[in-house]
Amino acid sequence: MADAAQDIVAALQNLTTPKSFNSVWVGPFDQLVSAGYALLRAEKLGYRHRSLSTYYYRVHAKIVDLIVASASADEDVHCDPALKDFGGGIYFNAGIQRLTFGVERLVATFAGIPCTCGKAAETTPTVTRRGTRWADFGDYRNGANRRLKHSHLQGLLPKLTTMLSQFDGWDGRTFDSEKGLTILRQQVNQRKHGLYLRQHAKASAPVTAAGEPSWSPAQQSELAVRSYDCACGVYRELVDWNPGAIG
């Protein structure tokens, strides 16, 4: 846990505060900072060591009464093992959600602002009388890849180039540490809407190349920390590329 926390702190230190409140980098900065804080809290609460097989009985079966009782307690609510387990899950889920949103916004920002060479944005929203329709992530990815083909950017943004490659060529199921951001994005998005179907959740969890389950809390944590480091490195690279971009 100590090593993971140190890795998160090291990644956080790439997140220099944008120079202006009007900077386009404020959005991804806020999301990535909050992702780092949440992942740190999850580590401190022992998320990676939790047991999912008994979680319903250890936590869900009594969590409402524990939360109600904690409302009037003076001591740290995380002293109770079930509340500590519950809190770790909340922070971890918040962390990967904010990480996913931060990465999406980094890509959207890179593609959606004028280039430093003076060329217009690669991807823009559609404005109608009914309002503004923002492009989806796929559109911004395509725009980002087009921009990377500018001759003056050849070899200049290696971290972004590597990060974008994570969203290509994944089979949608196999646990692959080189596709961490894609895996986390899938896990976040499939929880947004619809029914909670336990069997579907189990069937859609990442597996090894041999088809064995490969989505324990420890594996989730390792993937999240590695992906967070990647995202923070890209943030620093993009801010250094165009520090004065404003919206």
GITADA-V224793 format. One record per pair of residues at least 4 apart in sequence whose ideal C-beta (glycine too) atoms are under 7 Angstrom apart, sorted by the first residue. I is the first residue (numbers start at 0). J is the second residue. D is the distance in whole Angstrom. If there is no record, write none. Layout:
I & J & D
I & J & D
//
This chain:
0 & 4 & 6
0 & 42 & 5
0 & 47 & 7
1 & 5 & 6
2 & 6 & 6
3 & 7 & 7
3 & 42 & 5
3 & 220 & 7
3 & 224 & 5
4 & 8 & 6
4 & 39 & 6
4 & 42 & 5
5 & 9 & 6
6 & 10 & 6
6 & 224 & 5
6 & 228 & 6
7 & 11 & 6
7 & 35 & 6
7 & 38 & 5
7 & 39 & 5
7 & 224 & 6
7 & 227 & 6
8 & 12 & 7
10 & 35 & 7
10 & 227 & 5
10 & 228 & 4
10 & 231 & 4
11 & 35 & 4
11 & 231 & 7
13 & 231 & 4
13 & 232 & 6
13 & 234 & 6
13 & 235 & 4
14 & 28 & 6
14 & 31 & 6
14 & 32 & 6
14 & 231 & 6
14 & 234 & 6
15 & 235 & 7
15 & 238 & 6
16 & 28 & 7
17 & 22 & 4
17 & 24 & 4
17 & 25 & 5
17 & 28 & 6
18 & 22 & 6
18 & 242 & 6
19 & 245 & 6
20 & 25 & 7
21 & 245 & 4
21 & 246 & 6
22 & 244 & 7
22 & 245 & 6
23 & 108 & 5
23 & 112 & 6
23 & 244 & 5
23 & 245 & 6
23 & 246 & 5
24 & 28 & 5
24 & 108 & 7
24 & 238 & 5
25 & 29 & 6
26 & 30 & 7
26 & 104 & 5
27 & 31 & 6
27 & 101 & 5
27 & 104 & 4
27 & 105 & 5
27 & 108 & 6
27 & 234 & 6
28 & 32 & 6
29 & 33 & 6
30 & 34 & 6
30 & 97 & 5
30 & 100 & 5
30 & 101 & 3
30 & 104 & 6
31 & 35 & 6
31 & 101 & 4
31 & 230 & 6
31 & 231 & 6
31 & 234 & 6
32 & 36 & 7
33 & 37 & 6
33 & 97 & 5
34 & 38 & 6
34 & 94 & 5
34 & 97 & 4
34 & 98 & 4
34 & 101 & 6
34 & 227 & 6
35 & 39 & 6
35 & 227 & 6
36 & 40 & 6
37 & 41 & 6
37 & 90 & 5
37 & 93 & 4
37 & 94 & 4
37 & 97 & 6
38 & 42 & 7
38 & 91 & 7
38 & 94 & 4
38 & 223 & 6
38 & 224 & 7
38 & 227 & 6
39 & 43 & 6
40 & 44 & 6
40 & 90 & 4
41 & 46 & 4
41 & 87 & 5
41 & 90 & 4
41 & 91 & 4
41 & 94 & 6
42 & 46 & 7
44 & 77 & 6
44 & 83 & 5
44 & 86 & 5
44 & 87 & 4
44 & 90 & 7
45 & 49 & 7
45 & 83 & 7
45 & 87 & 6
46 & 87 & 4
46 & 88 & 7
46 & 91 & 5
46 & 216 & 6
46 & 220 & 6
47 & 216 & 5
47 & 217 & 5
47 & 220 & 4
49 & 54 & 7
49 & 84 & 5
49 & 87 & 6
49 & 216 & 5
50 & 54 & 7
51 & 216 & 7
53 & 57 & 5
54 & 58 & 5
54 & 59 & 7
55 & 59 & 5
55 & 60 & 6
56 & 60 & 5
57 & 81 & 6
57 & 84 & 7
58 & 62 & 5
58 & 81 & 5
58 & 84 & 5
58 & 85 & 5
61 & 65 & 6
61 & 81 & 6
62 & 66 & 6
62 & 81 & 7
62 & 85 & 6
63 & 67 & 6
64 & 68 & 6
65 & 69 & 6
65 & 79 & 6
65 & 81 & 6
65 & 82 & 5
68 & 72 & 7
69 & 76 & 4
69 & 82 & 6
72 & 76 & 6
74 & 78 & 6
76 & 82 & 5
77 & 82 & 6
77 & 83 & 4
77 & 86 & 5
79 & 83 & 7
80 & 84 & 6
81 & 85 & 6
82 & 86 & 6
83 & 87 & 6
84 & 88 & 7
85 & 89 & 7
86 & 90 & 6
87 & 91 & 6
88 & 92 & 6
89 & 93 & 6
90 & 94 & 6
91 & 95 & 7
92 & 96 & 6
93 & 97 & 6
94 & 98 & 6
94 & 223 & 6
95 & 99 & 6
95 & 183 & 5
95 & 186 & 7
95 & 187 & 6
95 & 223 & 6
96 & 100 & 6
96 & 187 & 5
97 & 101 & 6
98 & 102 & 6
98 & 183 & 7
98 & 223 & 7
98 & 226 & 6
98 & 227 & 6
98 & 230 & 6
99 & 103 & 6
99 & 183 & 6
99 & 184 & 5
99 & 187 & 5
100 & 104 & 6
101 & 105 & 6
101 & 230 & 6
102 & 106 & 7
102 & 180 & 6
102 & 230 & 5
103 & 107 & 6
103 & 136 & 5
104 & 108 & 6
105 & 109 & 6
105 & 233 & 6
105 & 234 & 6
105 & 237 & 6
106 & 110 & 6
106 & 139 & 5
106 & 140 & 6
106 & 143 & 5
107 & 111 & 5
107 & 139 & 4
108 & 112 & 6
109 & 143 & 5
109 & 146 & 7
109 & 159 & 7
109 & 237 & 6
110 & 120 & 7
110 & 121 & 5
110 & 122 & 4
110 & 139 & 5
110 & 142 & 3
110 & 143 & 4
110 & 146 & 6
111 & 120 & 5
111 & 122 & 5
111 & 123 & 7
111 & 139 & 7
112 & 120 & 6
112 & 244 & 5
113 & 117 & 7
113 & 118 & 7
113 & 119 & 6
113 & 120 & 6
114 & 118 & 4
114 & 146 & 6
114 & 149 & 6
115 & 240 & 7
115 & 241 & 5
116 & 149 & 6
116 & 151 & 5
121 & 142 & 3
121 & 145 & 5
121 & 146 & 5
122 & 134 & 5
122 & 138 & 5
122 & 139 & 5
122 & 142 & 3
124 & 131 & 5
124 & 132 & 6
124 & 133 & 5
124 & 134 & 6
125 & 132 & 4
126 & 131 & 5
127 & 132 & 7
134 & 138 & 4
134 & 139 & 6
136 & 140 & 6
137 & 141 & 6
138 & 142 & 6
139 & 143 & 6
140 & 144 & 6
140 & 163 & 7
140 & 166 & 6
141 & 145 & 6
142 & 146 & 6
143 & 147 & 7
143 & 163 & 6
144 & 163 & 6
146 & 152 & 7
147 & 152 & 6
147 & 156 & 7
147 & 160 & 6
152 & 156 & 6
156 & 160 & 6
156 & 236 & 6
156 & 240 & 6
157 & 161 & 6
158 & 162 & 6
158 & 232 & 5
158 & 233 & 5
158 & 236 & 5
159 & 163 & 6
159 & 233 & 5
159 & 236 & 6
159 & 237 & 6
160 & 164 & 7
162 & 180 & 7
162 & 229 & 6
162 & 233 & 5
165 & 177 & 7
165 & 178 & 5
165 & 179 & 7
165 & 180 & 5
165 & 181 & 5
166 & 181 & 5
169 & 175 & 7
169 & 178 & 4
169 & 181 & 5
172 & 205 & 6
172 & 206 & 6
173 & 205 & 7
173 & 206 & 6
173 & 208 & 6
174 & 205 & 4
174 & 206 & 6
174 & 207 & 6
174 & 213 & 4
174 & 214 & 7
174 & 218 & 7
176 & 222 & 6
176 & 225 & 6
178 & 182 & 6
179 & 183 & 6
179 & 222 & 5
179 & 225 & 6
179 & 226 & 4
180 & 184 & 6
180 & 226 & 5
180 & 229 & 7
181 & 185 & 6
182 & 186 & 6
182 & 205 & 6
182 & 222 & 6
183 & 187 & 6
183 & 222 & 7
183 & 223 & 7
183 & 226 & 6
184 & 188 & 6
185 & 189 & 6
186 & 190 & 7
189 & 203 & 7
196 & 200 & 7
197 & 201 & 6
198 & 202 & 6
199 & 203 & 6
200 & 204 & 7
204 & 212 & 7
204 & 214 & 4
205 & 213 & 5
205 & 214 & 5
206 & 210 & 5
206 & 211 & 6
206 & 212 & 6
206 & 213 & 5
207 & 211 & 5
207 & 213 & 5
213 & 218 & 6
214 & 218 & 6
214 & 219 & 6
215 & 219 & 7
216 & 220 & 6
217 & 221 & 6
218 & 222 & 6
219 & 223 & 6
220 & 224 & 6
221 & 225 & 6
222 & 226 & 6
223 & 227 & 6
224 & 228 & 7
225 & 229 & 7
226 & 230 & 6
227 & 231 & 6
228 & 232 & 6
229 & 233 & 7
230 & 234 & 6
231 & 235 & 7
232 & 236 & 6
233 & 237 & 6
234 & 238 & 6
235 & 239 & 6
236 & 240 & 6
237 & 241 & 7
238 & 242 & 5
//
